[in-house]
Amino acid sequence: MLETIWFVLWALLWAVYFILDGFDLGMGTLLPFLGKNESERRIMYNAAGPFWDGNEVWLIAAGGVTFAAFPKAYAVMFSALYAPLLLLLFALIFRAVSFEFRNKVEHDSWRALWDGVHFLANLIPCVLLGVAFANLFMGIPIDVKGVYHGNLLGLLNIYGLAGGVFFLCMFSLHGSLWLAIKSTGSLQTRAVASATFLWPLMLVLLVVFLVLTALYTKLYANYLAMPVLFVLPLLALGGLVGARVMLGAGKLWLAWACSAVFILGVTFFGVAGMFPGMIISSIDPAATVTAFNGASSQ
């Protein structure tokens, strides 16, 4: 019972991280496209400024819960996914540096340099998080000793890349809505237009990802065994539809809240399909690390 409770908490912490840091990551990815001048770019930085470092605490909390409650899963995850997680770490470090260094020198070239760093340091985590979780859903080649039999390029398979694109679009939509809340005038107009443009793309990607999930993973086995779980993808779809309805009505806070519900539903859809698996082995089912065999002692 304790293992199940901590598994749900683990999933919830990842969902909260995606919701809260997701709008920062998405907004940073949109910086070159929506910030047309220095004033607008400053507004975009300031829209994330008071929140981004606090939002990253949820990533630390998710990692901490993994370490404390599921040490074997933590060990295998940070060994098998060492390369993408290291790239994620460096990207987050450079994102922090870009916030602090951009205004240290009053020169256009200096600010342009850090704007470029900021863009890449937000884009890369969006894609890497999607690639990592898609591969966890599908399964990775680990043996009974937890040794990973693959490389970084092996993670860039069709399903992994689909997950990367899916997360990029999801966070960009979420970030567009946050920017629309935090801005006015022409920048707000472009933010709303960006969200309006990204919404149908997100809907298409959702359908494609659900189909690919049926083809490349065994997530639906839990859903067929327990049909009540289908409320999770319906929750995600409801959140996505609600975001568009509220955006059209000009209720930006509610649109962002619906987008948050969408992210929550997407996260729990994948994690519920994995349960009790946490690190699924694609080469030996006996090597799969679950919430039970990977948990701490009572």
Buried (B, 14 or more C-beta within 10 A) or exposed (E): EEBEEBBBBBBBBBBBBBBBBBBBBBBBBBBBEBBEEEEBBBBBBEBBEEBBBEBBEBBEBBBEBBBEBBBBBBBBBBBBBEBBBEBBEEBBEBBBBBBEBBEEEEEEEBBEBBBEBBBBBBBBBBBBBBBBBBBBBBBBBBEEEBEBBBEEEEBBBEBBBBBBBBBBBBBBBBBBBBBBBBBEEEBBEBBBEBBBEBBEEBBEBBEEBBEBBEEBBBBBEBBEEEEEBEBBBEBBBBBBBBBBEBBEEEEBEBBBBBBBBBBBBBBBBBBBBBBBBBBBBBEEEEBBBBBEBBBEEE
